[in-house]
Every structure is written in structure tokens, then in C-alpha cells.
């Protein structure tokens, strides 16, 4: 016989799980758009302006003193708004590329001696093809193009790699606005002193959220509310099962109790529900990291089981206390 109360609780859990999945998808979608708008840099990074004759090579040498950090540097030319030099000590995340054969820069590229470029819409006219391979023509130089940004990407100009083994390493820092991503506050301040540069911290996430009317607190509160609803549902479910278990044991029908083991049914029904919701949500919605959704659902499932178990124990203890009081009377 179908228990209408439990069906209702399952529907409530399903709606709450869908709400959590949609909230996480929206958050990650906005995060992806923010990264795209910020040309691949994280929400917080440091901007430096140098007025002396220090070179890019000296900057990279200083940054190599922090091998445990994932550091990315964007050097935007003050005189050519389409030109950006990039260096990183890891393989940075790629912005959207035009073709599947295109690629973004990898960690090994920054230590090689071959200059490479990824170009956007504004640099297309400077790209020529020779022996079926594209090259970016700059001041009588031909730089190998390994990728092209999608038209929708915010990177409209061209990105060139730089590194201590490349000719651009000898260029002056004062010709660029320098964005450094991946340093701690202390490291960023130390670097400013070494470069003798002005320094400020940019919180792009706050600016972006304000411009687009995004309120992360509301999403967090909504997600938390959905979790609370699921836990309350699990507690009520435990109360219902506690009453059913009591009736079965009073009848001393152990076989029927085992067949209708409510704990096993709760565990399996909610596991199937979470599995189904995960597969549906991750297939229909955007996620930067699908593992984060799976991990969140797994934590919620453990909390559900713990809440259900506590509800059974609480009601069992309450029944024992009631029975003792009845015996005394």
C-alpha cells in the first residue's frame, strides 16, 4: 500500500533538490561569464604600474620565487589596445575558441623559445596563411597562431606568450598595465616593492555582480532553505517510520518488519531520487564543475540519513520514557 505522506515528502525532496541544482548551475554560469568578461583572470588580482626601466624578464624572475602559487600575468599594452602578453607558471583555463583544432597556451609554451599567439576578431586582418598554417604578422614578424577566440569572447585583440626565453622578455614594464593573478596579499605587496611600482587590488567579482544585479547572498539563502526543507522532510519521515515500526513490533511479526524495513526503504528511495535528480540536472543545465553538484548532493544525502536516524532514536527514547511513566502510574 502506497503511503501518501511519504510520496508527498519525496515530491518535496525532489523539488528542493532541483532548486539546489538550479541555484548551483546559475552560480557557476555567472562565474563562467565573469571569467570570460575578465579574460580568464580570477575575481581578485593585483594591478601594477611601473615607471622605471625594469623589464618583463625581471618581473617573471621575481614571480618564479613563488613556485607553489598558480600565477598568471596579463600585460596590456598602453599603446596598442589589442595587444596582451601572457605568462603563467601553469596551464591557464582557456577562453572559448573557434575550432576544435584550436588550443590555448599551455605551461610548456611559456618556457619555450617559439613565440605563439591566440587571436580575436580585431586581429583577423593581420593573420595570413602559409603552408596551411596561420601566422600573425606584426612589424615584419610572423608569429605562429595556435588558436582563434570565438566572436562572442570578450578577448577581441591578440594574446602573445612571453617568458624569459622569448624576445618580449626584454620589453619595458612601463609600457604595460600589469595584472598579476595568484599572489597572496603579502606577496603582492612584496612584488610592488621589488618593482618599485604603484599597486592596487582589483575585486572584479564585486564590480561585476553590482553591474549585473547579482546577489550571491540570495542564492546562498535559497540553497540553505532547500537543505533545511530536505532535513525537515527527513525528520518527519523518521517520525512516520517510527510509528509504523512500533505497530509491527507490537504484533511481534518480525518477518513482516524485515520485509517492510523502513530504514532500508528510506536509504534506497532517497539514493535513487538523488541519483535521478543529479543525472537530469547535470544533463539539462550548465556546470563549470559537475563534480561540485555531485559532492553537494552526496553531503545532503548523508545529512538526510543522519537526520532520519536521529528522528528514529528520538522517538524511540520518547516511547521508552512514556512507557516508564505509564508503569509508574
Helices and strands as residue ranges (DSSP letters): H 4-37, E 44-49, H 56-63, E 72-77, E 83-88, G 107-111, E 116-119, G 121-126, E 127-130, E 133-138, E 141-148, E 158-161, G 167-170, G 173-175, E 176-181, H 185-195, E 198-203, H 204-211, H 216-250, H 254-259, H 262-284, H 290-328
